[in-house]
Amino acid sequence: MALTGNQVDQFEAAMPRLKAIAYRLLGSASDAEDAVQDTFLRWQAADIDRIQVPEAWLTKVLTNLCLNELTSARARRETYVGQWLPEPLLAGDPMLGPADTAEQRESVSFAVLALMERLSPNERVVYVLREAFGYPHRRIAEILDITEASAQQILHRARKHIAAGRARTEIDEAAARRIVEEFLTAATSGRTEPLVELLTADVIAVGDGGGKVPARAKAFEGAAAVATFMRSLFTPNQAARRLIGGTAEVHLSSANGRPALVVLVGGRVIGVICPEITPDGIAAFRSQVNPDKLERATRHWASTDHGAPLLRIDPEA
């Protein structure tokens, strides 16, 4: 049925929030767009005059669509080539959603999105709706067709799972950016010792190539192994020539609300490196290099202003 102008306006007003919810639930901007589009189709087919609270109705429909996607995504992960990591969103991307509170910023960080893969679909929904969007337990219970007590218990379990994977707290952004700059200097020094000093003893480095570009299936673990790997990434060598294919520009930017390194070749984003920075040092590097998950980042980068790169890597040097 054809929608009235007011009904279209109602959906468009809700769309930014719906996209932000879907991205946090799915870890994929493209899947989030699809879920919001499917929600619009259901809105278009509904008897809207009988919907008392459109915002609640739209959230419930979107959440159920995301729950279905999460269930099928778990099966797809079993055949995914290598490590699976979320799709990064660069600074200023509207799909990042609200960032007024620490909980909202935390819920969209790359580290937490990766950890949310450990949660059950219901745990993920409750965690996102409560932590990022402040939904009361009563509303969450209505969305999931469970009791309010169950919603509270699920949130407790979800918080426990996330906390178990994040033994340390992160530091403020200004200090984090300084550490990333120090890391880049150390990584290009040709020596591993300065790098090791910036890392925690149990640091990990994991990359998602999706079978499209080389990425190690098993994470690098420990300061020595990670330092050696990171040094090789930023030092021109035969491996860099195969991976980069041209002069790369490395920018210090932001992804998912945290300092990150964005690597470009010919204006195309070929990698986003997201360090997890704690008071004890860098605890993890999560690198998205799957080109399918960098198309949005490339479009967004081209549409925004940014300064000169901190580093240029010429693989022929």
N, C-alpha and C positions, 0 to 999 in steps of 0.2 A: 504494500500500500504506500501511497505517496505521503511523505511527511510534511507537516506544516512548517513554516519558517521558524516558529517558536520551538518545535520539537527538534529541528536540526540544531538550533542555537543551544538547546539543553544538552545535546550530545557533545557539541563542540566545546562547550564550557567544561564538560567533564573529561574531555579527551586527554589533556596533559596529565591529569592525575592517573587516569587509566593506563596510559603508556608507562608512567613511572612505576606503578604497581606491577605491571606485566613484566617490565624489564628486570626488576628485582626478583620476581618469581622465577623467571626463565633464564636469566643470564645471557640473553640474546636479544639485541635490538630488533633484528629482522623478525624473530618469532613474536616479540612483543607487538610489533606493528600488525602482524597477521591476526593476533588475538584480539586487538582492538578493532580491526576491520570486521572480524566475525561477530564481535559484540554489536557493532553498528548494524549488521545485517539482521541480527535478532531484534534489535530495537526497532528497525524498520518494519519487521513482520509482527510486532507485538501490538496488542490493544492498549496503546499508550494512555488513553483516557482513563483506564482502570488502574494504572500504576500510581500509587499514592506518593511514593518517594523515589523519584527517578534515579537519584544518586545511589541509593541503596540497591535498587534493582540492577543498575548497570554494573556496580561492583560485584554483585553476586554472580551475574552472568559471566563477567570477565574472569572471576576467580575459578568458576567451574571449568571454563575453557582452558585456563592455565593448569588446573589440576589434571585434566585429561592429557595435556601436552607433557606435563612432568612425568606422568606414568609411562607414556610412550617413549619419552626421551631417555628414561632409564634403560629401556631395552636397546635403544640406539647406541648408548654409551658403551655397551658391551662389545660392539663391533667397531667402535671409533678407533682410528689409527693413532696410537700414542696417547699422551695425556690430553684431557679435555679441560680447557679453561674458558671463562666467560669472555664475551665480546666487550672490549674496553670502550668506554665513552670518554671523549676528550673534553677538556674544560669548556664550559658554555653550552654543552649539548643539553637541550631542554628535557631530554628523557631522563636525565639525572634526578629530576624532581626536587622535592624540598630538601634544604640543607641547613635549616635554622637551628636544629638541636644536635647534640653529639650523637644521639641514637640514629637520627636521620642520616647523618654523614657516615656513621659506621656501617649502616645497613647497605650502602651502595659502594663501599670500598671494595677494591678488587680482591683483597684478602678474604673478606667476609663472604662475598659472592662465591668464591671458590670453596670456602668452608661449608656454605649452605648446601653444597652437593651431598653432604653427609646426612642431611635432614630428610625425613620422610616428606612427601608432598604436603600433608596436613601441617606438619611442624613448620615447614617453610612458609606456608600461607599465614599461619598465626603469627610467626615471628615478624614477617614483613608488615602485616596490617597493624600489629601492635607497636612495634619498635619504630617503624618509618612513618606511619601515618596516624598513630595515636588512636586507632579504633578501640572503643570500649569492648570488653570481653562479651558483653551482651550482643553487640552487633556482629562480632566475629562468630559467635555461636550461631546466630541466625544465618549467616552466610554459609557456614559449613554444615548446618542442620545437626548441631551437637548441643550438649548442655553447656552452660556458662562455666560450670566447674571443670568440665573436660577441656574447654578452651584454655583455662588457667593452667591446668596440668600440662597440656601440650606446650604452652609457652615456656613453662619451667624446664621441660626436657630440651626444648630447642636452645634456650639460653645456655643450658649446661653443655650441650654438644659444641656450641660455638666457643664458649669459654675454654673448653678443653683443647681446642685447636689454637687458641690465642693466649698463650701463657703470659705474654707481655703486653703492656700498653704501648701505643704509638706516641710519638712526640709531636710538638707543634709544627706547623707547616714551614715556618721560616727556618727552624733548625733542621728539619728534614731536607729542605732544598739545599742547604749548605752541605749536608752529608752526601747528597747525590752528586753535587759538584766535586766534592773531595773524592768520591768513588770514581768519577770519570777521569780525574787527574791521575789517580792511582792506576786505573785500568789501562791507561795509555803510557804508563811509565816503562812498560816492558818488564816489570818486576812483580812478583807475587806478594812480597812481604808487605808493601803498603796496603795492598788490598786486604790481606788477612787481618790487619789491624782494625779494619772497618767492619768486619763481619763477626757475628756471634759464632761460637764454636759449633753449634748445631745448625748452621744456616743451610738452606736448600735452594736449588735453582731448578726450575721446571719450565718447559716450553711447550706450546701447543702449535704444532705444524699441520695437524689434520691430515697428514699424509701428502700434503701439497708441497711442503718445503721441509728440508731436513730438520728434525728436532728429536732429541734423545727420548726414547720411550720411558726410561727410568730417570728419576730426578738425580741430580748431583747432590751429594750430601757431605757436609763438613766444610770447614773454612778453607782447607788446603785445596780440595777438589774444586770447590766453587770459584776460588780465586784464580786457579789455573784456567778454568773454563772461561771466566769473564775476561781475563787478560787476552785470551785467544780471539774473543769476539771483537775486541777493539784494536787489534794489531793486524795490519795488512799481512795476509798469508794466503796460501793456496785455498784453504777452506773459505776464507772471506771472499775470494774471487768467485767461487762457486755459488756462495750464498747471496752475495750482494749484487753482483753483475754490473756494477757501476759505482761511481763515487757516491757515498752515503753521507747524508747530513744528519747529525744527532742534535736534537733540541731538548732542552729541559722544559717540560710543560707539566700538565696535570692530566691524570686519567682517573676517573671515578673519585674525584675529590682529593687525590693524593699526588704528590710529586712523582713524575714518571719521565722516562726517556722515550722520545718519539723518534724513530729512525725512518728517514725518507730517501728514496732514490728517484730522481726525475719527477719530484712532486707527488709521488705515490708513497703512502705509508706502508712500509714493509715490516715494521715491528714496533710494538709498544712494550717496553720493559717496566714493570711495576714492582719497585722494591718495597718490602715491608720493613719500615724503620722503627726501631725500638730504642729505649734508653741504653740498652746494652750493645747496640750496633744493628747492622742490617741482618734481619732474621730470614729473609726469603727474597728471591727474585722470581717473579712470575711473568713470563714473556709470551705475548700473543704474536705469532708470526704466520698463522693460517690466513692466507689472502682473502678467503671468504668472510672472515670475521674482521677484516680491516677496511672493507669498502666504505662503510659509513664514516670511519675515522678519516679516510682520505678525502671524502666529500666535505666533511666538516672542516678539516684543516685548510682546504682550498678556499673556504668561505670566510675564514677568520684571519685577523692580523696576528703576526708573531714575529719575534725578533730574529736576529742572525743566529745560526746554529752555534752551539758550543764547540762542536767538533766536526771536522770533515774527514772521512775515511776513504782514502784512495787505494783500492785493492791492488793497483798496479805499482804502488810506491815500493 
